[in-house]
Amino acid sequence: MMETIPFKTLHSREYQGHKKKVHSVAWNCTGTKLASGSVDQTARIWQIEPHSHGKVKDIELKGHTDSVDQLCWDPKHADLIATASGDKTVRLWDARSMLWWKMLAASGLSGENINITYKPDGTHIAVGNRDDELTILDVRKFKPIHKRKFNYEVNEIAWNMTGDMFFLTTGNGENLACKEDLVFYWLAILLFESVDFFHPSPGSVPSSGTVEVLAYPSLRAVDTLMAHTAGCYCIAIDPLGRWPVRTISFNHTGEYIASASEDLFIDIANVQTGRSVHQIPCRAAMNSVEWNPKYNLLAYAGDDKNKYQADEGVFRIFGFESA
């Protein structure tokens, strides 16, 4: 039975700490801590209590010398987090000590890092940079074990829930056609203003926005999924492992999807019907949204500015019973 969420009675709370705009937000595996990465070259860890009304504690992670563009938590450890920065480094942090304990610098990474994701078993990290290069890191040794440069635009990256397939969203699609032996996946693709739920079929019209499906760990090309006439920019995986989804974030039951674009709202849709069930108004374009893995709390961050047109450095969480 689908969980009924009283969206219209829920509220957002604002959290301020960064000096410049927030690029990325992410929950740890227990849903008790939220990390935020900012243009101010820092990440912050926030202790979020779903039913608390008190002041939220946060700590600052310093060390990067450029914008912290993406971050992700170890899926098996509630206190370990990885950050990717424009300074061409990836750092692993222990949120309990506020110190980074492993760093891979320019010798192992060759470009400005804009995407990072953990393998579901926590053993590997994938990093993508602005030069369309993918690097796979062994977490224990923190050394590259795979590196591949693609000859097309690579945007967001993700493993499936079992870790035996790897997905790239791309701006690649010229002269491509679906194979008759295509392994079908249900996808929800977010592109600019729309969310489309689709099932690719043989003979689909070629498009420039694709999801490339690779076998892992060989990174052998398995399939190309197409649906859009412009580039695909992000991907998320259903927490129940049923299908890879081209959107921002599923809630923890996999029943709802939140998506954001240049529009000044976040759309929450029913996964089964594809219909919008609620919209959260925003004051700026969104950079990141992510549902809590245990509760129906949605964190989101965007390009919010104050009355002087300076970055506010805030993020918000929707889903509280009171403001």
Backbone bond lengths (Angstrom), bond angles and torsions (degrees), N, CA, C in turn:
res aa  C-N    CA-C-N  psi(-1)  N-CA   C-N-CA  omega(-1)  CA-C   N-CA-C  phi
1 M - - - 1.458 - - 1.528 109.53 -
2 M 1.319 116.68 135.29 1.451 120.93 -178.94 1.522 110.87 -70.63
3 E 1.322 114.47 136.77 1.452 121.13 176.68 1.526 109.31 -70.32
4 T 1.332 115.99 133.19 1.454 120.63 177.91 1.521 109.14 -97.03
5 I 1.319 116.62 121.01 1.463 121.58 -179.71 1.527 108.71 -109.18
6 P 1.345 117.64 126.52 1.474 120.04 -179.49 1.530 111.20 -79.96
7 F 1.325 116.43 68.60 1.462 121.80 -172.21 1.529 113.13 -52.13
8 K 1.332 116.94 -42.07 1.464 120.21 -172.75 1.523 113.12 -67.38
9 T 1.334 118.18 -17.73 1.466 120.98 -179.60 1.530 112.00 -98.90
10 L 1.326 117.68 -0.01 1.455 120.84 -176.47 1.526 111.48 -93.84
11 H 1.342 115.02 158.90 1.463 120.88 -173.05 1.530 111.15 -129.00
12 S 1.336 114.94 162.24 1.464 121.85 174.35 1.526 109.90 -104.93
13 R 1.332 115.44 148.48 1.459 122.06 172.60 1.517 109.02 -120.57
14 E 1.320 115.67 145.64 1.460 121.44 -176.81 1.526 110.62 -104.26
15 Y 1.347 115.55 141.14 1.460 121.92 -179.67 1.528 108.53 -127.48
16 Q 1.319 115.37 125.64 1.462 120.32 -176.30 1.519 110.58 -123.55
17 G 1.326 115.99 136.15 1.461 120.66 179.92 1.514 111.77 -168.66
18 H 1.336 115.55 -32.90 1.462 120.20 179.47 1.526 110.71 -77.29
19 K 1.327 115.61 153.96 1.454 121.46 179.80 1.525 112.44 -89.79
20 K 1.348 116.82 -18.08 1.452 122.00 178.30 1.523 108.95 -136.02
21 K 1.334 116.46 179.32 1.458 119.82 -171.09 1.518 112.32 -62.10
22 V 1.323 115.04 151.30 1.463 123.56 -178.99 1.524 109.25 -92.86
23 H 1.322 116.09 125.88 1.463 121.23 -179.14 1.517 112.97 -90.80
24 S 1.336 116.99 -32.19 1.463 119.26 -169.77 1.515 111.10 -147.69
25 V 1.336 116.70 141.38 1.460 122.41 171.88 1.524 108.75 -129.65
26 A 1.340 116.87 145.55 1.470 120.68 -178.68 1.521 109.90 -155.62
27 W 1.344 116.06 138.14 1.464 122.52 176.81 1.527 110.30 -91.13
28 N 1.338 115.69 149.09 1.466 118.17 171.94 1.519 109.54 -77.47
29 C 1.334 116.12 175.07 1.473 120.48 -170.46 1.524 113.06 -68.10
30 T 1.334 118.55 -20.86 1.461 120.87 179.14 1.525 112.25 -95.38
31 G 1.322 117.03 -6.87 1.456 120.53 178.62 1.515 114.25 74.99
32 T 1.336 117.60 16.11 1.464 121.55 -177.76 1.520 113.18 -101.08
33 K 1.330 117.20 -15.70 1.460 121.12 -179.66 1.523 109.50 -131.15
34 L 1.326 114.73 141.83 1.453 121.12 176.46 1.522 108.06 -120.08
35 A 1.328 116.61 133.33 1.458 121.21 176.29 1.519 109.39 -106.16
36 S 1.326 115.77 145.28 1.458 121.46 176.29 1.519 109.13 -131.22
37 G 1.326 116.70 138.52 1.457 122.33 178.35 1.513 109.88 -117.91
38 S 1.332 116.91 140.73 1.450 119.97 -169.04 1.521 113.56 -134.72
39 V 1.333 113.92 162.28 1.459 121.87 172.95 1.532 110.67 -64.12
40 D 1.338 118.16 -17.94 1.466 121.12 -179.63 1.530 113.10 -76.44
41 Q 1.359 116.84 8.87 1.467 124.60 174.13 1.530 113.34 76.97
42 T 1.330 117.23 13.96 1.454 120.65 179.20 1.526 110.87 -124.20
43 A 1.325 113.92 162.02 1.462 121.72 166.13 1.527 106.45 -117.51
44 R 1.300 116.66 153.34 1.463 121.46 176.70 1.523 109.45 -130.50
45 I 1.323 115.05 146.38 1.457 122.13 177.25 1.522 107.89 -113.91
46 W 1.314 115.81 127.35 1.466 122.08 -175.74 1.528 109.57 -117.26
47 Q 1.330 116.47 131.86 1.464 122.06 175.57 1.525 107.95 -86.73
48 I 1.319 116.22 108.86 1.471 120.73 -175.30 1.526 109.84 -108.88
49 E 1.319 116.49 119.58 1.463 121.61 174.54 1.527 108.66 -102.91
50 P 1.326 117.42 118.11 1.469 120.39 -174.35 1.524 114.61 -56.29
51 H 1.350 117.47 -30.85 1.458 119.61 -174.83 1.525 112.30 -114.56
52 S 1.338 115.98 14.47 1.460 119.82 -177.89 1.529 111.00 -93.97
53 H 1.337 115.22 150.91 1.465 120.85 176.99 1.533 110.96 -116.16
54 G 1.338 116.96 2.59 1.453 120.82 -175.64 1.510 113.36 -83.72
55 K 1.324 115.74 -179.38 1.465 122.54 -179.97 1.529 109.94 -66.81
56 V 1.306 116.13 137.20 1.463 121.26 -178.40 1.527 109.86 -89.27
57 K 1.332 116.30 131.85 1.454 121.00 177.61 1.527 109.82 -86.03
58 D 1.331 115.63 141.68 1.454 118.83 176.04 1.522 109.85 -142.40
59 I 1.340 115.14 155.24 1.458 121.42 176.45 1.525 108.13 -127.07
60 E 1.322 115.67 152.75 1.461 121.80 -177.19 1.525 109.76 -106.48
61 L 1.334 115.85 134.32 1.457 122.44 176.56 1.525 108.73 -106.37
62 K 1.334 116.68 112.17 1.460 122.00 -177.72 1.521 110.70 -110.21
63 G 1.326 116.23 147.41 1.456 120.86 177.03 1.515 113.38 158.79
64 H 1.331 116.39 -35.27 1.462 119.99 178.15 1.533 109.88 -69.87
65 T 1.331 115.16 151.45 1.469 120.49 179.13 1.527 111.84 -112.35
66 D 1.321 116.73 11.71 1.462 122.31 174.98 1.522 107.19 -149.12
67 S 1.313 116.16 178.44 1.457 122.46 -176.66 1.530 112.28 -53.99
68 V 1.338 116.54 137.07 1.466 121.92 172.11 1.526 106.30 -88.31
69 D 1.333 115.65 101.89 1.461 120.30 -170.74 1.519 113.92 -87.54
70 Q 1.326 117.03 -31.82 1.462 120.49 179.80 1.519 109.33 -147.06
71 L 1.332 115.21 152.54 1.460 120.81 174.50 1.513 109.09 -149.18
72 C 1.325 115.58 156.27 1.467 120.47 178.47 1.518 109.30 -153.36
73 W 1.324 115.81 145.24 1.459 122.53 179.74 1.522 110.94 -88.08
74 D 1.317 115.17 150.21 1.465 120.47 170.06 1.527 107.52 -60.84
75 P 1.337 118.20 125.16 1.471 119.87 -176.59 1.525 113.72 -69.09
76 K 1.343 117.50 -11.53 1.461 121.59 -178.47 1.522 113.28 -112.89
77 H 1.314 118.12 -7.18 1.466 121.97 -175.35 1.527 108.90 -135.13
78 A 1.327 116.55 120.11 1.462 121.76 -171.71 1.522 114.23 -74.26
79 D 1.343 118.72 -6.39 1.463 120.63 -176.77 1.521 113.70 -119.17
80 L 1.314 118.88 0.64 1.460 121.47 -178.52 1.526 110.10 -106.05
81 I 1.325 115.17 130.75 1.459 120.32 -175.79 1.523 109.85 -138.48
82 A 1.335 115.96 144.85 1.464 122.26 178.08 1.523 108.87 -113.04
83 T 1.340 116.10 140.40 1.458 121.41 178.84 1.529 109.96 -124.67
84 A 1.320 116.07 142.62 1.470 122.56 177.28 1.517 108.11 -118.27
85 S 1.339 115.91 135.40 1.456 120.34 -172.86 1.516 112.23 -133.02
86 G 1.330 114.31 160.66 1.449 121.00 173.44 1.515 113.01 -68.82
87 D 1.349 118.10 -7.46 1.467 120.77 178.07 1.531 112.86 -81.95
88 K 1.347 116.04 10.16 1.466 123.60 177.06 1.526 113.01 69.62
89 T 1.347 116.13 25.32 1.464 119.74 175.44 1.518 110.01 -124.90
90 V 1.329 114.02 156.64 1.459 122.93 167.89 1.521 106.41 -121.58
91 R 1.317 117.06 133.11 1.456 120.68 -178.95 1.523 110.05 -124.00
92 L 1.334 115.11 143.67 1.457 122.35 171.55 1.518 107.76 -105.13
93 W 1.323 116.05 134.31 1.461 122.28 -176.81 1.518 110.36 -124.40
94 D 1.339 115.05 150.56 1.454 121.90 168.51 1.524 106.16 -105.91
95 A 1.326 116.87 112.91 1.464 121.11 -174.75 1.521 112.44 -64.90
96 R 1.336 117.89 -16.86 1.464 119.91 179.10 1.520 111.85 -76.38
97 S 1.330 116.43 -31.02 1.468 119.87 -176.16 1.528 113.32 -103.22
98 M 1.340 116.40 -12.71 1.476 123.04 -178.08 1.528 112.19 66.79
99 L 1.326 117.79 14.95 1.455 121.04 -178.25 1.512 110.86 -116.08
100 W 1.346 116.87 143.62 1.457 119.31 171.72 1.520 107.77 -81.86
101 W 1.314 115.63 137.24 1.463 120.24 -174.75 1.525 112.92 -117.30
102 K 1.306 116.23 -7.08 1.464 120.36 173.15 1.520 107.94 -146.85
103 M 1.332 115.75 141.50 1.460 119.77 177.70 1.514 109.21 -143.09
104 L 1.318 115.57 135.51 1.456 120.99 171.41 1.521 106.86 -111.51
105 A 1.323 116.35 118.53 1.455 121.20 -174.27 1.521 110.87 -103.48
106 A 1.315 115.34 -160.29 1.459 121.94 -170.91 1.525 113.73 -60.46
107 S 1.327 117.88 -23.10 1.461 119.96 179.60 1.525 111.66 -64.86
108 G 1.347 116.29 -28.64 1.458 119.64 -179.72 1.511 113.40 -107.19
109 L 1.339 116.55 -18.01 1.450 122.08 179.99 1.520 108.54 -127.01
110 S 1.321 116.55 137.39 1.460 119.04 -168.14 1.515 115.06 -111.83
111 G 1.340 118.39 3.22 1.457 118.97 -177.68 1.507 112.42 -148.64
112 E 1.335 115.67 179.60 1.455 120.82 176.92 1.527 108.99 -72.62
113 N 1.318 116.49 120.55 1.458 121.36 -173.58 1.522 111.11 -83.37
114 I 1.328 116.88 126.94 1.460 120.74 -176.93 1.519 112.83 -122.12
115 N 1.337 118.71 -10.11 1.461 121.26 179.21 1.518 110.59 -140.94
116 I 1.317 115.86 145.03 1.457 120.55 177.87 1.519 108.73 -152.40
117 T 1.328 116.78 141.30 1.459 120.69 178.47 1.526 110.00 -153.71
118 Y 1.315 116.39 148.15 1.468 122.96 176.79 1.517 110.57 -91.59
119 K 1.318 115.93 145.67 1.464 121.27 165.27 1.529 106.96 -68.06
120 P 1.333 118.74 142.44 1.465 120.24 -174.32 1.523 115.68 -56.30
121 D 1.339 118.74 -25.32 1.458 119.03 178.11 1.528 112.52 -88.48
122 G 1.332 117.49 0.94 1.452 121.93 175.62 1.514 115.97 78.97
123 T 1.329 118.66 7.33 1.465 120.82 -175.23 1.519 113.63 -88.27
124 H 1.341 117.95 -27.06 1.454 121.88 -176.35 1.529 110.58 -129.72
125 I 1.327 115.29 153.92 1.458 122.52 173.06 1.524 107.77 -125.21
126 A 1.316 116.21 135.63 1.464 121.05 175.01 1.522 108.39 -106.40
127 V 1.348 115.42 137.14 1.462 121.65 -179.12 1.525 108.39 -128.35
128 G 1.323 116.67 132.59 1.456 121.33 175.55 1.514 110.19 -117.22
129 N 1.339 116.87 142.67 1.462 119.26 -179.32 1.528 111.92 -120.03
130 R 1.320 115.92 177.94 1.464 121.55 -176.26 1.522 112.57 -68.99
131 D 1.331 117.16 -13.62 1.461 121.20 179.02 1.516 112.10 -93.31
132 D 1.344 117.07 13.88 1.472 122.68 178.29 1.524 111.77 63.32
133 E 1.310 115.55 35.94 1.463 121.13 177.93 1.524 108.95 -109.68
134 L 1.315 115.81 134.91 1.460 123.02 178.99 1.523 109.16 -107.68
135 T 1.335 116.75 130.18 1.461 121.91 176.09 1.524 108.90 -124.04
136 I 1.327 116.78 130.60 1.463 122.20 175.55 1.527 107.93 -104.79
137 L 1.335 116.10 126.77 1.458 121.51 -178.60 1.510 110.91 -108.83
138 D 1.335 116.05 138.72 1.455 121.65 168.79 1.527 106.95 -80.42
139 V 1.341 117.39 119.69 1.462 120.48 -173.62 1.519 111.88 -65.53
140 R 1.330 117.57 -40.01 1.463 120.44 -176.31 1.524 111.29 -64.79
141 K 1.337 117.54 -45.59 1.459 121.58 179.93 1.526 111.96 -90.05
142 F 1.317 116.06 -19.07 1.460 124.59 -175.36 1.522 111.15 51.71
143 K 1.327 113.45 51.98 1.455 121.50 176.89 1.520 109.20 -132.59
144 P 1.350 117.74 150.45 1.465 120.05 178.43 1.532 111.53 -65.98
145 I 1.333 115.82 134.64 1.463 120.16 174.65 1.522 111.66 -114.91
146 H 1.333 117.31 -18.70 1.466 122.98 173.88 1.518 107.90 -140.98
147 K 1.313 116.20 145.58 1.455 120.87 173.31 1.524 107.73 -148.31
148 R 1.326 116.15 130.59 1.465 119.43 -179.48 1.518 109.96 -144.27
149 K 1.330 115.26 133.79 1.459 122.53 175.99 1.521 107.86 -102.26
150 F 1.326 116.79 127.45 1.456 121.72 -179.16 1.525 109.98 -100.06
151 N 1.318 115.97 149.16 1.464 120.65 -178.86 1.524 111.60 -95.46
152 Y 1.329 116.36 24.15 1.457 122.03 174.96 1.525 108.20 -146.06
153 E 1.327 114.76 166.75 1.466 121.35 -176.96 1.523 110.72 -66.60
154 V 1.338 116.53 121.36 1.461 122.43 176.44 1.520 108.24 -109.31
155 N 1.328 116.26 126.77 1.456 120.36 -178.61 1.529 110.20 -105.83
156 E 1.313 118.98 -104.94 1.465 118.75 -176.99 1.519 111.91 -90.43
157 I 1.344 115.66 161.01 1.461 122.71 -172.48 1.521 110.10 -135.37
158 A 1.339 116.62 151.52 1.467 120.27 179.38 1.517 110.44 -165.42
159 W 1.342 116.26 148.97 1.459 122.62 167.69 1.526 109.19 -90.69
160 N 1.333 116.77 158.16 1.459 118.98 168.20 1.529 108.34 -77.65
161 M 1.330 117.73 175.63 1.457 120.86 -172.33 1.530 113.19 -67.89
162 T 1.332 117.96 -24.90 1.464 120.49 179.62 1.525 112.39 -93.16
163 G 1.325 117.37 -8.68 1.452 120.95 175.37 1.511 115.33 79.15
164 D 1.332 118.76 9.65 1.459 119.76 -179.13 1.529 112.79 -102.62
165 M 1.343 116.49 2.87 1.459 120.91 174.81 1.512 108.72 -137.83
166 F 1.346 114.82 149.01 1.456 120.89 -177.20 1.521 108.27 -130.00
167 F 1.331 116.55 138.48 1.457 121.74 -174.12 1.523 111.14 -119.18
168 L 1.329 116.00 139.35 1.456 123.44 173.61 1.518 108.40 -123.09
169 T 1.330 118.18 129.95 1.460 118.87 168.85 1.524 107.46 -93.19
170 T 1.324 116.70 139.13 1.458 120.09 -169.08 1.526 112.31 -138.20
171 G 1.321 113.46 170.42 1.457 121.35 168.88 1.508 109.84 -103.55
172 N 1.348 115.95 20.48 1.468 122.60 -174.88 1.514 109.83 -97.92
173 G 1.336 118.26 136.48 1.452 117.84 178.03 1.508 114.05 -174.62
174 E 1.308 117.82 5.80 1.453 119.97 -177.22 1.520 111.12 -70.11
175 N 1.328 115.64 129.98 1.464 122.67 174.82 1.520 113.16 59.16
176 L 1.341 115.74 33.62 1.461 118.83 178.48 1.520 108.97 -104.30
177 A 1.340 116.54 148.49 1.459 121.18 174.88 1.509 109.20 -142.89
178 C 1.330 117.20 146.75 1.460 120.31 -179.76 1.526 110.11 -69.44
179 K 1.330 116.09 139.91 1.460 121.21 178.42 1.522 109.49 -79.37
180 E 1.333 116.41 152.27 1.457 119.45 179.46 1.517 111.18 -67.78
181 D 1.343 117.67 -25.60 1.457 119.85 179.76 1.526 111.10 -95.93
182 L 1.358 116.49 24.75 1.457 121.74 -178.54 1.525 110.94 -57.24
183 V 1.327 115.52 131.96 1.459 120.18 171.86 1.518 106.63 -80.10
184 F 1.345 116.90 110.15 1.461 119.89 -172.21 1.525 111.48 -74.51
185 Y 1.299 114.49 141.99 1.461 122.18 173.76 1.522 107.84 -131.46
186 W 1.320 115.13 138.13 1.458 117.89 170.54 1.517 107.13 -77.18
187 L 1.317 115.25 131.66 1.459 120.28 -178.13 1.519 109.99 -128.51
188 A 1.311 115.51 148.56 1.466 120.26 167.14 1.508 105.26 -119.84
189 I 1.326 117.02 116.24 1.460 121.68 -174.79 1.524 109.69 -106.01
190 L 1.316 114.68 125.70 1.456 119.72 173.61 1.515 108.59 -101.04
191 L 1.326 116.36 122.43 1.468 119.66 178.90 1.520 108.52 -139.54
192 F 1.323 115.82 111.74 1.454 121.70 -178.75 1.526 109.98 53.95
193 E 1.333 119.66 -106.65 1.458 119.89 -172.01 1.527 114.43 -96.55
194 S 1.322 119.29 1.10 1.457 117.74 -171.40 1.507 113.16 -128.23
195 V 1.324 115.25 151.79 1.460 121.94 169.42 1.516 106.71 -116.89
196 D 1.312 117.06 122.86 1.457 121.13 -178.62 1.518 109.09 -117.91
197 F 1.331 117.58 127.71 1.455 122.03 173.17 1.526 106.38 -98.17
198 F 1.334 115.86 123.49 1.441 115.98 -174.08 1.518 110.53 -146.39
199 H 1.310 114.97 159.64 1.454 123.81 175.81 1.515 106.42 -122.64
200 P 1.368 118.21 106.19 1.449 119.51 -176.35 1.521 111.32 -61.72
201 S 1.308 116.54 146.21 1.457 120.03 -179.64 1.513 109.92 -132.05
202 P 1.341 116.66 153.79 1.460 119.74 177.49 1.524 110.50 -54.55
203 G 1.345 115.81 138.42 1.441 120.00 179.27 1.509 114.02 85.66
204 S 1.361 116.89 9.76 1.460 119.20 178.05 1.523 110.57 -57.99
205 V 1.319 116.19 151.03 1.459 120.93 179.17 1.520 109.18 -68.63
206 P 1.333 119.00 131.93 1.456 121.17 178.80 1.523 111.32 -58.24
207 S 1.342 115.24 145.72 1.453 120.52 -179.77 1.509 109.32 -139.12
208 S 1.318 116.42 168.10 1.458 119.09 -179.14 1.510 112.09 -94.92
209 G 1.337 118.71 -8.20 1.451 121.73 176.26 1.515 109.82 -107.14
210 T 1.328 117.48 114.75 1.463 120.34 -175.40 1.517 111.32 -128.66
211 V 1.330 114.96 161.84 1.462 122.55 165.86 1.522 106.51 -113.75
212 E 1.323 115.98 117.40 1.461 120.78 178.23 1.525 108.59 -89.79
213 V 1.331 116.45 128.76 1.456 122.33 -178.90 1.524 108.54 -105.77
214 L 1.327 116.96 121.06 1.462 122.95 -178.67 1.517 109.92 -117.95
215 A 1.327 117.09 143.86 1.458 121.22 171.73 1.527 108.37 -73.78
216 Y 1.335 116.49 147.23 1.456 119.29 178.06 1.525 109.36 -126.33
217 P 1.361 118.65 134.98 1.467 127.13 16.42 1.534 115.98 -95.20
218 S 1.317 119.03 3.82 1.459 119.72 -174.51 1.526 112.48 -70.95
219 L 1.358 117.44 -22.50 1.473 123.68 -173.25 1.525 112.09 59.50
220 R 1.327 115.23 27.57 1.469 121.25 176.03 1.521 108.87 -76.54
221 A 1.338 116.56 134.78 1.459 121.05 179.79 1.525 110.41 -64.57
222 V 1.321 116.83 128.92 1.471 121.98 179.72 1.522 110.29 -107.12
223 D 1.330 117.35 -49.69 1.457 121.16 -177.53 1.518 110.99 -154.92
224 T 1.322 114.31 165.02 1.455 122.59 172.57 1.518 107.97 -125.95
225 L 1.332 116.19 123.83 1.455 121.49 179.58 1.513 108.64 -105.67
226 M 1.340 116.42 131.33 1.460 121.17 -174.65 1.513 111.05 -128.61
227 A 1.353 114.24 144.42 1.466 117.29 175.89 1.506 113.33 -156.65
228 H 1.341 118.42 -18.76 1.453 119.90 -169.40 1.514 113.34 -120.89
229 T 1.302 114.85 158.68 1.462 121.28 179.89 1.521 112.29 -96.20
230 A 1.328 115.86 6.60 1.468 121.15 174.30 1.515 108.24 -143.25
231 G 1.335 117.01 173.20 1.455 121.00 -170.90 1.516 114.38 -63.59
232 C 1.332 116.47 147.65 1.461 123.39 172.98 1.525 108.50 -92.06
233 Y 1.324 116.97 136.13 1.452 119.63 -170.46 1.522 115.65 -115.64
234 C 1.323 119.64 -19.31 1.463 118.38 179.48 1.515 110.30 -153.45
235 I 1.330 114.99 164.15 1.455 120.64 -177.88 1.517 108.91 -148.25
236 A 1.333 116.74 144.33 1.459 121.91 175.31 1.517 107.97 -136.17
237 I 1.334 116.38 155.79 1.458 121.48 -176.46 1.519 109.96 -112.34
238 D 1.326 116.12 130.11 1.450 122.31 176.57 1.525 109.59 -53.42
239 P 1.347 119.72 128.26 1.463 121.25 -178.06 1.523 114.07 -64.13
240 L 1.335 117.45 -18.68 1.460 120.27 176.46 1.520 112.00 -90.21
241 G 1.334 116.39 0.44 1.460 120.58 174.71 1.499 115.30 75.32
242 R 1.332 118.22 20.00 1.462 119.38 -175.15 1.516 112.61 -83.36
243 W 1.342 118.04 -37.23 1.456 118.99 -178.20 1.522 110.73 -159.75
244 P 1.339 118.01 149.33 1.451 119.84 171.16 1.525 108.41 -76.67
245 V 1.299 117.28 143.72 1.458 120.91 -173.00 1.513 110.46 -128.26
246 R 1.318 116.70 132.09 1.458 122.55 177.99 1.524 107.65 -91.99
247 T 1.346 115.58 87.90 1.456 121.85 179.46 1.510 107.47 -165.08
248 I 1.314 117.35 -159.33 1.448 119.61 -179.08 1.524 112.40 -95.51
249 S 1.323 118.46 -59.54 1.471 117.79 -172.51 1.521 112.87 -156.61
250 F 1.338 115.62 139.05 1.461 123.68 169.88 1.527 109.57 -89.68
251 N 1.331 117.38 150.71 1.454 118.18 167.74 1.524 108.91 -77.09
252 H 1.333 117.46 174.27 1.468 120.19 -169.36 1.517 113.75 -68.72
253 T 1.330 118.25 -19.72 1.460 120.15 177.64 1.528 112.18 -92.26
254 G 1.331 117.49 -7.72 1.459 120.90 -178.21 1.512 113.82 75.72
255 E 1.344 116.93 12.44 1.468 120.47 -176.75 1.531 113.07 -93.54
256 Y 1.328 116.02 -20.77 1.460 119.74 -178.02 1.522 110.65 -129.69
257 I 1.316 115.06 149.30 1.463 122.77 177.15 1.525 108.50 -123.36
258 A 1.324 115.97 135.71 1.463 121.31 173.51 1.514 108.30 -109.23
259 S 1.310 116.86 133.93 1.465 120.84 179.79 1.521 109.55 -137.88
260 A 1.323 114.59 150.00 1.463 119.57 -179.37 1.514 109.64 -142.29
261 S 1.330 115.68 155.15 1.460 120.02 -178.90 1.517 108.68 -151.01
262 E 1.331 117.00 -147.81 1.457 121.03 177.83 1.527 111.93 -74.79
263 D 1.333 116.72 -16.31 1.462 119.83 177.18 1.522 109.74 -66.12
264 L 1.319 116.22 154.57 1.461 120.22 -177.22 1.522 111.34 -90.46
265 F 1.326 115.36 50.04 1.460 121.31 173.01 1.525 109.35 -160.35
266 I 1.327 114.72 158.30 1.468 121.98 171.16 1.515 106.46 -104.95
267 D 1.304 116.82 129.57 1.457 121.19 -179.16 1.525 109.75 -99.46
268 I 1.326 116.70 131.06 1.462 122.91 173.74 1.513 107.34 -109.81
269 A 1.336 116.12 123.96 1.463 120.89 -175.27 1.517 111.18 -122.32
270 N 1.321 115.41 151.15 1.455 122.56 172.49 1.529 108.27 -75.46
271 V 1.330 117.06 125.38 1.462 120.62 -175.76 1.525 112.01 -64.31
272 Q 1.312 117.33 -39.50 1.461 120.63 -175.57 1.523 112.14 -69.90
273 T 1.323 117.18 -38.99 1.463 119.88 -175.62 1.525 112.81 -100.20
274 G 1.344 116.98 -20.91 1.451 120.78 -175.79 1.514 113.51 77.38
275 R 1.333 117.48 2.79 1.454 121.35 -176.39 1.528 111.35 -86.58
276 S 1.312 115.11 143.59 1.455 120.79 176.04 1.524 109.89 -69.45
277 V 1.338 116.59 133.24 1.462 120.86 178.71 1.524 111.40 -113.29
278 H 1.330 117.28 -16.93 1.464 119.87 179.62 1.522 109.59 -165.96
279 Q 1.323 115.42 151.27 1.459 121.11 173.85 1.521 109.50 -129.94
280 I 1.329 115.04 134.03 1.461 121.86 177.94 1.520 107.55 -101.61
281 P 1.319 118.94 117.21 1.464 119.96 -179.71 1.529 111.73 -68.32
282 C 1.327 116.56 142.18 1.463 122.80 179.64 1.526 108.74 -128.57
283 R 1.323 115.86 159.60 1.467 120.00 179.30 1.521 112.55 -98.59
284 A 1.333 116.10 -5.97 1.465 120.25 -177.67 1.522 109.00 -155.38
285 A 1.334 115.91 168.47 1.460 120.52 174.99 1.524 109.19 -62.34
286 M 1.333 116.48 143.82 1.453 121.65 -176.75 1.528 111.60 -91.54
287 N 1.340 115.86 142.99 1.460 122.37 174.94 1.521 112.57 -99.21
288 S 1.335 117.05 -29.47 1.462 119.62 -172.11 1.518 109.74 -159.00
289 V 1.326 117.39 136.87 1.463 122.62 168.11 1.520 108.45 -134.81
290 E 1.311 116.66 143.91 1.469 119.77 177.92 1.522 110.80 -155.15
291 W 1.342 114.39 128.36 1.463 120.69 175.25 1.528 110.41 -76.12
292 N 1.333 114.80 145.59 1.454 121.48 171.44 1.531 109.16 -64.40
293 P 1.358 118.74 140.39 1.469 120.55 -177.33 1.524 114.89 -74.51
294 K 1.338 118.35 -6.59 1.479 121.57 -178.56 1.519 113.33 -122.70
295 Y 1.327 116.48 -28.66 1.460 121.49 -174.30 1.535 110.17 -127.37
296 N 1.325 115.41 163.02 1.460 119.58 177.98 1.524 110.44 -86.08
297 L 1.327 114.79 64.44 1.457 123.47 175.08 1.516 107.76 -117.31
298 L 1.315 116.91 127.46 1.457 122.27 -176.73 1.527 109.68 -113.48
299 A 1.340 116.68 114.81 1.464 121.47 176.10 1.520 109.00 -88.39
300 Y 1.337 116.32 142.14 1.460 119.49 178.60 1.525 110.60 -150.64
301 A 1.338 114.81 147.81 1.463 121.49 -177.89 1.517 109.39 -144.14
302 G 1.335 115.87 145.02 1.457 119.63 -177.90 1.513 113.01 -148.62
303 D 1.317 114.95 -158.69 1.461 121.90 -175.08 1.529 111.88 -92.53
304 D 1.327 116.74 40.42 1.463 120.51 -176.12 1.533 111.83 -61.67
305 K 1.330 115.92 136.83 1.462 121.80 177.31 1.526 110.05 -127.89
306 N 1.339 115.75 154.37 1.457 119.83 177.60 1.524 110.76 -86.52
307 K 1.328 116.92 -173.32 1.470 119.96 -175.82 1.525 112.81 -67.34
308 Y 1.354 116.26 -14.88 1.465 120.44 176.92 1.528 111.98 -95.86
309 Q 1.348 116.24 8.35 1.461 124.07 179.79 1.522 112.77 64.67
310 A 1.327 115.57 28.75 1.469 121.41 173.12 1.527 108.84 -100.41
311 D 1.341 116.72 149.54 1.462 120.66 178.72 1.522 110.65 -56.91
312 E 1.337 115.93 135.82 1.458 119.88 178.45 1.524 112.17 -83.22
313 G 1.334 117.88 -28.06 1.460 120.13 -179.96 1.514 113.50 68.66
314 V 1.331 116.74 37.79 1.463 120.44 -176.90 1.526 110.65 -117.74
315 F 1.336 113.96 161.05 1.462 120.31 164.26 1.518 106.44 -136.42
316 R 1.310 116.36 168.68 1.462 121.19 -179.20 1.516 110.41 -133.97
317 I 1.317 114.90 159.49 1.463 121.61 175.17 1.523 108.28 -128.07
318 F 1.315 116.08 124.67 1.469 122.74 178.11 1.527 109.69 -100.27
319 G 1.341 115.85 141.76 1.452 119.71 174.64 1.516 114.60 130.28
320 F 1.332 116.78 2.13 1.456 120.27 -179.35 1.529 110.42 -84.36
321 E 1.332 116.36 149.13 1.452 120.58 180.00 1.516 112.18 -73.35
322 S 1.341 116.91 -19.37 1.463 120.15 177.13 1.528 108.27 -139.43
323 A 1.323 116.05 153.81 1.453 121.18 -179.31 1.519 111.48 -78.44
